[in-house]
Amino acid sequence: MPGLPWSEQDDQDLRRLYVDPAVTREELEQRFQRSWMAIKSRANSFGLHRRSPRPLSSYAWTEAEEQLLRELYPDLNNSREEIARKLGRTWKAIQHKIHELGISHTRERNNPCQVRRDYFKVIDSEEKAYWLGFIAADGCVYIGGRQHTLSIALQRRDRHWLERFRDIIAPCAKITDNAGPNSSALSIGSQELIHDLITLGITPRKSLTLEWPRVPEPFEMPFLLGYFDGDGSLMQRPGRKAGQYQWHLLGTLSFLTSARDSLLAHTGIELKPPIQAKKKASPNLYLLYAAGQTATIDHALNACGLGLPRKHIALVE
């Protein structure tokens, strides 16, 4: 994708991944959504060079390798063979380092919630894009020590939607009722899942920093649909006859500006720029709205049919 600007997060990931011989060219192209020449050029501008895969050995461990081991080892989804391949070492050498670092107790013994830890590794379907958008609006990512958690709380009337998400991501996870006033909540723990969400821009305190993620163009509208189902609304216009609606979307200025551009590209409808929703109480909260052509917007947004039914009224154009 020529001309795509590199974000600070992109550059950080490039510095970490480019020099790792275990990461293939294809994986780098998929992660950065760019050609190999564009990736190589960016890496060379930082003085980065690809390392050739080395034979299994007992060479001195670098800090980067030790950190990679700390990330890989706790997750049972990473087999011994996979860890050894990525580090370029024998399992025996890895075991010595595990005990030296004092992390032998951190490897998970099971996966009781059956978490699909790699679900958001690549956004390659409308369903994945939809749930990524839903998490961007209503999800909360938390990292504390060894804890990596995704939490979502919804109104009790939408418990069935939380169940639908749970059944896809972590079928055996428990949904808790009375987590708040008339609400249901779900928490899913997975270091890999959380790291992938953060790579996509779903970070802690995202309400202040959320940017439009790098979602492939065919999945932009399903992504925006998921976000709308979390932080959007379609309501009867006050003082107007039946069938006239307002379309609202809340978020950061940067995110809504990109959402506006995406809607223009996919529907041909140009909305007014976002405005501050609550200037004094929430200076970082903005509103994108439409008072006309709401039927066209809603139909285009929910073309994939994945939307939360109560958020999408059957409009008559």
ChimeraX attribute file (.defattr): number of C-alpha atoms within 10 A of each C-alpha:
attribute: neighborCount
match mode: 1-to-1
recipient: residues
	/A:1	9
	/A:2	8
	/A:3	7
	/A:4	10
	/A:5	8
	/A:6	11
	/A:7	9
	/A:8	9
	/A:9	13
	/A:10	15
	/A:11	15
	/A:12	10
	/A:13	15
	/A:14	22
	/A:15	17
	/A:16	13
	/A:17	17
	/A:18	20
	/A:19	15
	/A:20	19
	/A:21	17
	/A:22	19
	/A:23	13
	/A:24	12
	/A:25	15
	/A:26	10
	/A:27	12
	/A:28	19
	/A:29	15
	/A:30	15
	/A:31	18
	/A:32	19
	/A:33	17
	/A:34	15
	/A:35	15
	/A:36	15
	/A:37	10
	/A:38	17
	/A:39	17
	/A:40	17
	/A:41	12
	/A:42	16
	/A:43	18
	/A:44	12
	/A:45	8
	/A:46	11
	/A:47	9
	/A:48	16
	/A:49	13
	/A:50	14
	/A:51	11
	/A:52	10
	/A:53	13
	/A:54	12
	/A:55	11
	/A:56	14
	/A:57	11
	/A:58	12
	/A:59	11
	/A:60	7
	/A:61	10
	/A:62	9
	/A:63	9
	/A:64	11
	/A:65	15
	/A:66	16
	/A:67	10
	/A:68	15
	/A:69	20
	/A:70	18
	/A:71	14
	/A:72	21
	/A:73	21
	/A:74	20
	/A:75	19
	/A:76	13
	/A:77	16
	/A:78	13
	/A:79	12
	/A:80	14
	/A:81	12
	/A:82	13
	/A:83	19
	/A:84	18
	/A:85	17
	/A:86	17
	/A:87	24
	/A:88	20
	/A:89	18
	/A:90	17
	/A:91	16
	/A:92	11
	/A:93	14
	/A:94	20
	/A:95	13
	/A:96	12
	/A:97	16
	/A:98	18
	/A:99	11
	/A:100	10
	/A:101	12
	/A:102	11
	/A:103	15
	/A:104	15
	/A:105	11
	/A:106	13
	/A:107	13
	/A:108	11
	/A:109	10
	/A:110	10
	/A:111	16
	/A:112	10
	/A:113	15
	/A:114	15
	/A:115	20
	/A:116	16
	/A:117	21
	/A:118	15
	/A:119	16
	/A:120	21
	/A:121	17
	/A:122	15
	/A:123	19
	/A:124	14
	/A:125	12
	/A:126	19
	/A:127	17
	/A:128	20
	/A:129	26
	/A:130	26
	/A:131	24
	/A:132	25
	/A:133	28
	/A:134	23
	/A:135	21
	/A:136	30
	/A:137	24
	/A:138	18
	/A:139	23
	/A:140	19
	/A:141	23
	/A:142	15
	/A:143	15
	/A:144	7
	/A:145	5
	/A:146	10
	/A:147	10
	/A:148	17
	/A:149	17
	/A:150	20
	/A:151	15
	/A:152	19
	/A:153	21
	/A:154	21
	/A:155	16
	/A:156	18
	/A:157	10
	/A:158	14
	/A:159	19
	/A:160	13
	/A:161	16
	/A:162	18
	/A:163	19
	/A:164	11
	/A:165	16
	/A:166	20
	/A:167	14
	/A:168	15
	/A:169	21
	/A:170	21
	/A:171	16
	/A:172	13
	/A:173	18
	/A:174	14
	/A:175	16
	/A:176	14
	/A:177	17
	/A:178	11
	/A:179	14
	/A:180	13
	/A:181	9
	/A:182	11
	/A:183	16
	/A:184	22
	/A:185	20
	/A:186	22
	/A:187	18
	/A:188	22
	/A:189	21
	/A:190	19
	/A:191	20
	/A:192	21
	/A:193	22
	/A:194	23
	/A:195	21
	/A:196	17
	/A:197	21
	/A:198	15
	/A:199	18
	/A:200	23
	/A:201	18
	/A:202	26
	/A:203	22
	/A:204	16
	/A:205	11
	/A:206	18
	/A:207	17
	/A:208	15
	/A:209	16
	/A:210	20
	/A:211	22
	/A:212	20
	/A:213	18
	/A:214	14
	/A:215	19
	/A:216	14
	/A:217	10
	/A:218	13
	/A:219	19
	/A:220	22
	/A:221	25
	/A:222	29
	/A:223	28
	/A:224	27
	/A:225	29
	/A:226	29
	/A:227	26
	/A:228	27
	/A:229	24
	/A:230	21
	/A:231	17
	/A:232	21
	/A:233	17
	/A:234	22
	/A:235	16
	/A:236	15
	/A:237	14
	/A:238	10
	/A:239	7
	/A:240	9
	/A:241	9
	/A:242	9
	/A:243	14
	/A:244	19
	/A:245	22
	/A:246	17
	/A:247	21
	/A:248	17
	/A:249	21
	/A:250	23
	/A:251	28
	/A:252	22
	/A:253	22
	/A:254	14
	/A:255	18
	/A:256	24
	/A:257	20
	/A:258	14
	/A:259	22
	/A:260	18
	/A:261	16
	/A:262	18
	/A:263	19
	/A:264	14
	/A:265	11
	/A:266	15
	/A:267	14
	/A:268	12
	/A:269	18
	/A:270	13
	/A:271	16
	/A:272	11
	/A:273	14
	/A:274	22
	/A:275	15
	/A:276	17
	/A:277	16
	/A:278	12
	/A:279	11
	/A:280	9
	/A:281	8
	/A:282	11
	/A:283	12
	/A:284	16
	/A:285	20
	/A:286	23
	/A:287	19
	/A:288	23
	/A:289	22
	/A:290	17
	/A:291	14
	/A:292	14
	/A:293	14
	/A:294	22
	/A:295	21
	/A:296	15
	/A:297	19
	/A:298	18
	/A:299	16
	/A:300	17
	/A:301	24
	/A:302	18
	/A:303	13
	/A:304	15
	/A:305	13
	/A:306	16
	/A:307	19
	/A:308	16
	/A:309	12
	/A:310	11
	/A:311	15
	/A:312	18
	/A:313	15
	/A:314	12
	/A:315	13
	/A:316	9
	/A:317	9
